[in-house]
Amino acid sequence: MSLHDGLLYDGLLYDGDSVEGLHEVVSARFAPHRMTVRGDRWLNGRFRALHEGRLALYELGYGTEVGVFPGELPDFYNIQLPVAGTGEVTLDGAALPAGPWLAGPGQRVSMTWDAQALNRILIVPAALVEQRLALRLGETPGALPRFEPVLDGRDPAVRAWLELARGFNEFAGSELSRRSPLGVAGFEQLLVDTLLDAQPGSQTVALPGGATAALPAAVRRAVAYCEEHADEPITVTDIARAARVSLPSLREGFRTHLGTTPLAHLRRVRLDLAHRDLLTVAEGRAEGTVTDIAGRWGFTHLGRFSAHYRAAYGRSPSATLRRAP
């Protein structure tokens, strides 16, 4: 089949028997690498993009025994989540046991996969990991984290992270993900933050000495940013950057001066905007449903939206739609 530049259907990037064609498409998404066919069967490659955003999730199978030699990884973390089949992986000259694993920038990888092998591959840019770690430390880390390569599911925290990654696969292919860019951005951030917490490595979550609470001016900058960007998939990281303080200082500033958290404040801003839109519909000046308006402002769980709304306004969203106050 011919090579396509973009997605075909259902995220399909390649489905065919051309070694060169599959190699070209995979190299374009990951990085240049070598690939050799070792089996007697014809290649029957299938490569799908399950999600492409701040991070990316792919599914890849070759349909025959292959050797894959990426060499030294560039500026991303490669997290392999086996679905079927078996293989052998060598990382920096050491063989890894079967199961999920990850490698980062500067590490050298080689792999062989049998004909039944099917892997989901999570690609996390190094810049995103560095950004999330910097928010914890209050400063740019001196080096990128070097994780332990084996994602050992016997560790309860790692096992929970692997379940989260599998959940992201389901979420990424859902209609909900297409309706809620805020939800997608939050899930991406959650995957990186919890990986830093769950997987042993060189990273540290200790705060530098002398961290102090944010000044009121920083809190004002954060509040203004929430109001100006409430319709965008902003994260607490974005709020801290706009306030020009570290994440711990931002949280302390909100706790001290507003008695809340940055995300709780952002939620209230969005609730107020959703309330405004509901009133506009109730007055006949616009059309829409509770579901439409909730999704517009990043509320992906209708039940929780209704509960938060009732706590804030003393009535359900549907009651507001039926009559203007």
TAFENTA-V868749 format. One record per pair of residues at least 4 apart in sequence whose ideal C-beta (glycine too) atoms are under 8 Angstrom apart, sorted by the first residue. I is the first residue (numbers start at 0). J is the second residue. If there is no record, write none. Layout:
i=[I & I]
j=[J & J]
//
This chain:
i=[0 & 0 & 0 & 0 & 2 & 2 & 2 & 2 & 3 & 3 & 6 & 6 & 6 & 6 & 7 & 7 & 7 & 9 & 10 & 10 & 10 & 10 & 11 & 11 & 11 & 12 & 12 & 12 & 12 & 12 & 12 & 13 & 13 & 13 & 13 & 13 & 13 & 13 & 14 & 14 & 14 & 15 & 15 & 15 & 15 & 16 & 16 & 16 & 16 & 17 & 17 & 17 & 18 & 18 & 18 & 18 & 19 & 20 & 20 & 21 & 21 & 21 & 21 & 21 & 21 & 22 & 22 & 23 & 24 & 24 & 25 & 25 & 25 & 25 & 25 & 26 & 26 & 26 & 28 & 28 & 28 & 28 & 28 & 29 & 29 & 29 & 29 & 30 & 30 & 30 & 30 & 32 & 32 & 32 & 32 & 33 & 33 & 33 & 33 & 34 & 34 & 34 & 34 & 35 & 35 & 35 & 36 & 36 & 36 & 36 & 36 & 37 & 37 & 37 & 37 & 37 & 38 & 38 & 38 & 38 & 38 & 39 & 40 & 40 & 40 & 40 & 41 & 41 & 42 & 42 & 42 & 42 & 43 & 43 & 43 & 44 & 44 & 44 & 44 & 45 & 45 & 45 & 45 & 46 & 46 & 46 & 47 & 47 & 47 & 48 & 48 & 48 & 49 & 49 & 49 & 49 & 49 & 49 & 49 & 50 & 50 & 50 & 50 & 50 & 50 & 50 & 50 & 51 & 52 & 52 & 52 & 53 & 53 & 53 & 53 & 54 & 54 & 54 & 54 & 54 & 54 & 54 & 54 & 55 & 55 & 56 & 56 & 56 & 56 & 56 & 56 & 56 & 57 & 57 & 57 & 58 & 58 & 58 & 58 & 58 & 59 & 59 & 59 & 60 & 60 & 60 & 60 & 60 & 61 & 61 & 61 & 61 & 62 & 63 & 64 & 64 & 64 & 64 & 65 & 65 & 66 & 66 & 66 & 67 & 67 & 67 & 67 & 68 & 68 & 68 & 69 & 69 & 69 & 69 & 70 & 70 & 71 & 71 & 71 & 72 & 72 & 72 & 72 & 72 & 72 & 72 & 72 & 72 & 73 & 74 & 74 & 74 & 74 & 75 & 75 & 75 & 75 & 75 & 75 & 76 & 76 & 76 & 76 & 76 & 76 & 76 & 76 & 76 & 76 & 77 & 77 & 77 & 77 & 77 & 77 & 77 & 78 & 78 & 78 & 78 & 78 & 78 & 78 & 78 & 78 & 79 & 79 & 79 & 79 & 79 & 79 & 79 & 80 & 80 & 80 & 80 & 80 & 80 & 80 & 80 & 81 & 81 & 81 & 81 & 81 & 81 & 81 & 81 & 82 & 82 & 82 & 83 & 83 & 83 & 84 & 84 & 84 & 84 & 84 & 84 & 85 & 85 & 85 & 85 & 85 & 86 & 86 & 86 & 86 & 86 & 86 & 87 & 87 & 87 & 88 & 88 & 88 & 88 & 88 & 88 & 89 & 89 & 89 & 89 & 89 & 89 & 90 & 90 & 90 & 90 & 90 & 90 & 90 & 91 & 91 & 92 & 95 & 95 & 95 & 96 & 98 & 98 & 98 & 98 & 99 & 99 & 99 & 99 & 100 & 100 & 100 & 101 & 101 & 101 & 101 & 102 & 102 & 102 & 103 & 103 & 103 & 103 & 103 & 104 & 104 & 106 & 112 & 112 & 119 & 119 & 121 & 121 & 123 & 123 & 123 & 123 & 123 & 124 & 125 & 125 & 126 & 127 & 127 & 127 & 128 & 128 & 128 & 128 & 128 & 129 & 129 & 129 & 129 & 130 & 130 & 131 & 131 & 131 & 131 & 131 & 131 & 132 & 132 & 132 & 132 & 132 & 133 & 133 & 133 & 133 & 134 & 134 & 134 & 134 & 135 & 135 & 135 & 135 & 135 & 136 & 136 & 136 & 136 & 136 & 136 & 136 & 137 & 137 & 137 & 137 & 137 & 137 & 137 & 138 & 138 & 140 & 140 & 142 & 144 & 144 & 144 & 144 & 145 & 145 & 146 & 146 & 146 & 146 & 146 & 146 & 147 & 147 & 147 & 150 & 150 & 150 & 150 & 151 & 152 & 152 & 152 & 153 & 153 & 154 & 154 & 155 & 156 & 156 & 156 & 157 & 157 & 157 & 158 & 159 & 159 & 159 & 160 & 160 & 160 & 160 & 160 & 160 & 161 & 162 & 163 & 163 & 163 & 163 & 164 & 164 & 165 & 166 & 167 & 167 & 167 & 168 & 169 & 170 & 170 & 170 & 170 & 170 & 171 & 171 & 172 & 173 & 174 & 175 & 175 & 175 & 176 & 176 & 178 & 178 & 179 & 179 & 179 & 179 & 180 & 180 & 181 & 181 & 181 & 181 & 181 & 182 & 182 & 182 & 183 & 183 & 184 & 184 & 184 & 184 & 185 & 185 & 185 & 186 & 187 & 188 & 188 & 188 & 189 & 190 & 191 & 192 & 193 & 194 & 195 & 195 & 196 & 206 & 206 & 210 & 210 & 210 & 211 & 211 & 212 & 212 & 212 & 212 & 213 & 213 & 213 & 213 & 213 & 213 & 213 & 213 & 213 & 213 & 214 & 214 & 215 & 215 & 215 & 216 & 217 & 217 & 217 & 217 & 217 & 217 & 217 & 218 & 218 & 218 & 218 & 218 & 218 & 219 & 220 & 220 & 220 & 220 & 221 & 221 & 221 & 221 & 221 & 221 & 221 & 221 & 221 & 221 & 222 & 222 & 222 & 223 & 224 & 224 & 224 & 224 & 224 & 224 & 225 & 225 & 225 & 225 & 225 & 225 & 225 & 226 & 228 & 228 & 229 & 229 & 229 & 229 & 229 & 229 & 230 & 230 & 230 & 232 & 233 & 233 & 233 & 234 & 235 & 235 & 235 & 235 & 235 & 236 & 236 & 237 & 238 & 238 & 238 & 238 & 239 & 239 & 239 & 239 & 239 & 239 & 242 & 242 & 244 & 244 & 244 & 245 & 246 & 247 & 248 & 249 & 249 & 250 & 250 & 250 & 251 & 252 & 253 & 253 & 253 & 253 & 253 & 254 & 254 & 254 & 257 & 259 & 259 & 259 & 260 & 261 & 262 & 263 & 264 & 265 & 266 & 266 & 267 & 267 & 268 & 269 & 269 & 269 & 269 & 270 & 270 & 270 & 270 & 270 & 271 & 272 & 272 & 273 & 273 & 273 & 273 & 273 & 273 & 273 & 273 & 273 & 274 & 274 & 274 & 274 & 274 & 275 & 276 & 276 & 276 & 276 & 276 & 276 & 277 & 277 & 277 & 277 & 277 & 277 & 278 & 278 & 278 & 278 & 279 & 279 & 280 & 280 & 280 & 280 & 280 & 280 & 281 & 281 & 281 & 281 & 281 & 282 & 287 & 287 & 288 & 288 & 289 & 289 & 289 & 289 & 289 & 289 & 289 & 290 & 290 & 291 & 292 & 292 & 293 & 293 & 293 & 293 & 293 & 294 & 294 & 298 & 298 & 298 & 300 & 301 & 302 & 303 & 304 & 304 & 305 & 305 & 305 & 306 & 307 & 308 & 308 & 308 & 308 & 308 & 309 & 309 & 309 & 312 & 314 & 314 & 315 & 316 & 317 & 318 & 319 & 319]
j=[14 & 15 & 17 & 20 & 13 & 20 & 23 & 24 & 7 & 12 & 10 & 11 & 12 & 48 & 11 & 12 & 14 & 47 & 47 & 48 & 49 & 172 & 45 & 46 & 47 & 24 & 28 & 46 & 47 & 48 & 57 & 20 & 21 & 24 & 25 & 44 & 45 & 46 & 44 & 45 & 46 & 20 & 21 & 43 & 44 & 41 & 42 & 43 & 44 & 21 & 42 & 44 & 22 & 34 & 36 & 42 & 23 & 24 & 44 & 25 & 34 & 42 & 44 & 46 & 61 & 26 & 34 & 27 & 28 & 46 & 29 & 32 & 34 & 46 & 59 & 30 & 31 & 32 & 46 & 48 & 55 & 57 & 122 & 69 & 77 & 120 & 122 & 69 & 72 & 73 & 75 & 67 & 68 & 69 & 70 & 66 & 67 & 68 & 70 & 65 & 66 & 67 & 68 & 65 & 66 & 68 & 42 & 61 & 63 & 64 & 65 & 63 & 64 & 65 & 66 & 111 & 63 & 64 & 65 & 113 & 114 & 63 & 62 & 63 & 64 & 114 & 62 & 63 & 61 & 62 & 63 & 65 & 61 & 62 & 63 & 59 & 60 & 61 & 62 & 58 & 59 & 60 & 62 & 57 & 58 & 59 & 57 & 58 & 59 & 55 & 56 & 57 & 56 & 57 & 58 & 119 & 168 & 171 & 172 & 54 & 55 & 56 & 167 & 171 & 172 & 176 & 183 & 55 & 183 & 184 & 187 & 124 & 127 & 184 & 187 & 121 & 122 & 123 & 124 & 127 & 187 & 190 & 191 & 121 & 122 & 119 & 120 & 121 & 122 & 167 & 168 & 171 & 119 & 120 & 122 & 82 & 117 & 118 & 119 & 120 & 117 & 118 & 120 & 83 & 84 & 116 & 117 & 118 & 65 & 112 & 114 & 116 & 114 & 114 & 111 & 112 & 113 & 114 & 111 & 112 & 109 & 110 & 111 & 109 & 110 & 111 & 112 & 108 & 109 & 110 & 77 & 108 & 109 & 110 & 107 & 108 & 105 & 106 & 107 & 76 & 77 & 102 & 103 & 104 & 105 & 106 & 107 & 108 & 104 & 104 & 124 & 125 & 126 & 103 & 104 & 122 & 123 & 124 & 125 & 101 & 102 & 103 & 104 & 122 & 123 & 124 & 125 & 128 & 146 & 101 & 102 & 103 & 108 & 120 & 121 & 122 & 99 & 100 & 101 & 120 & 121 & 122 & 123 & 150 & 164 & 88 & 99 & 100 & 101 & 118 & 119 & 120 & 99 & 118 & 119 & 120 & 121 & 161 & 164 & 165 & 86 & 97 & 98 & 99 & 116 & 117 & 118 & 119 & 117 & 118 & 119 & 115 & 116 & 117 & 112 & 113 & 114 & 115 & 116 & 117 & 97 & 112 & 113 & 115 & 116 & 97 & 110 & 111 & 112 & 113 & 116 & 94 & 110 & 111 & 94 & 95 & 100 & 108 & 109 & 110 & 93 & 94 & 95 & 108 & 109 & 110 & 95 & 100 & 102 & 106 & 107 & 108 & 148 & 106 & 107 & 107 & 100 & 148 & 149 & 149 & 149 & 150 & 151 & 152 & 149 & 150 & 152 & 161 & 148 & 149 & 150 & 146 & 148 & 150 & 198 & 106 & 108 & 148 & 125 & 143 & 144 & 145 & 146 & 125 & 143 & 145 & 116 & 118 & 164 & 168 & 164 & 190 & 127 & 128 & 190 & 191 & 194 & 128 & 129 & 143 & 130 & 131 & 187 & 191 & 132 & 143 & 144 & 191 & 195 & 133 & 139 & 140 & 143 & 134 & 236 & 135 & 188 & 191 & 192 & 195 & 236 & 136 & 140 & 144 & 195 & 202 & 137 & 138 & 139 & 140 & 236 & 239 & 245 & 246 & 195 & 204 & 206 & 246 & 247 & 140 & 203 & 204 & 205 & 206 & 207 & 245 & 206 & 207 & 210 & 245 & 246 & 247 & 248 & 207 & 245 & 144 & 202 & 201 & 195 & 200 & 201 & 202 & 200 & 201 & 194 & 198 & 199 & 200 & 201 & 202 & 198 & 199 & 200 & 157 & 160 & 161 & 198 & 157 & 157 & 158 & 161 & 157 & 158 & 158 & 197 & 159 & 160 & 196 & 197 & 161 & 197 & 198 & 162 & 163 & 193 & 197 & 164 & 190 & 193 & 194 & 197 & 198 & 165 & 166 & 167 & 189 & 190 & 193 & 168 & 190 & 169 & 170 & 171 & 186 & 190 & 172 & 173 & 175 & 176 & 182 & 183 & 186 & 176 & 183 & 176 & 177 & 178 & 179 & 182 & 299 & 182 & 183 & 294 & 299 & 183 & 294 & 297 & 299 & 184 & 232 & 185 & 231 & 232 & 297 & 299 & 186 & 297 & 299 & 187 & 232 & 188 & 232 & 233 & 234 & 189 & 232 & 234 & 190 & 191 & 192 & 234 & 236 & 193 & 194 & 195 & 196 & 197 & 198 & 202 & 204 & 204 & 210 & 247 & 245 & 247 & 248 & 248 & 251 & 248 & 251 & 252 & 255 & 217 & 218 & 221 & 242 & 244 & 248 & 249 & 251 & 252 & 253 & 218 & 252 & 219 & 252 & 256 & 220 & 221 & 242 & 243 & 244 & 248 & 249 & 252 & 222 & 242 & 252 & 253 & 256 & 257 & 223 & 224 & 241 & 242 & 243 & 225 & 238 & 239 & 241 & 242 & 249 & 252 & 253 & 261 & 264 & 226 & 257 & 264 & 227 & 228 & 233 & 237 & 238 & 241 & 242 & 229 & 233 & 238 & 261 & 264 & 265 & 268 & 268 & 233 & 237 & 233 & 265 & 268 & 269 & 272 & 296 & 272 & 295 & 296 & 297 & 237 & 238 & 265 & 238 & 239 & 246 & 249 & 261 & 262 & 240 & 246 & 241 & 242 & 249 & 261 & 265 & 244 & 245 & 246 & 248 & 249 & 261 & 249 & 252 & 248 & 249 & 252 & 249 & 250 & 251 & 252 & 253 & 261 & 254 & 260 & 261 & 255 & 256 & 257 & 259 & 260 & 261 & 264 & 258 & 259 & 260 & 264 & 263 & 264 & 267 & 264 & 265 & 266 & 267 & 268 & 269 & 270 & 307 & 271 & 311 & 272 & 273 & 296 & 297 & 298 & 274 & 296 & 307 & 308 & 311 & 275 & 276 & 296 & 277 & 292 & 293 & 295 & 296 & 298 & 304 & 308 & 316 & 278 & 308 & 311 & 312 & 319 & 279 & 280 & 285 & 287 & 292 & 295 & 296 & 281 & 289 & 292 & 316 & 319 & 320 & 282 & 319 & 323 & 324 & 284 & 285 & 284 & 285 & 286 & 287 & 292 & 320 & 319 & 320 & 321 & 322 & 323 & 323 & 291 & 292 & 292 & 320 & 293 & 301 & 304 & 305 & 316 & 317 & 320 & 294 & 301 & 295 & 296 & 316 & 298 & 299 & 301 & 304 & 316 & 298 & 299 & 303 & 304 & 307 & 304 & 305 & 306 & 307 & 308 & 316 & 309 & 315 & 316 & 310 & 311 & 312 & 314 & 315 & 316 & 319 & 313 & 314 & 315 & 319 & 318 & 319 & 319 & 320 & 321 & 322 & 323 & 324]
//
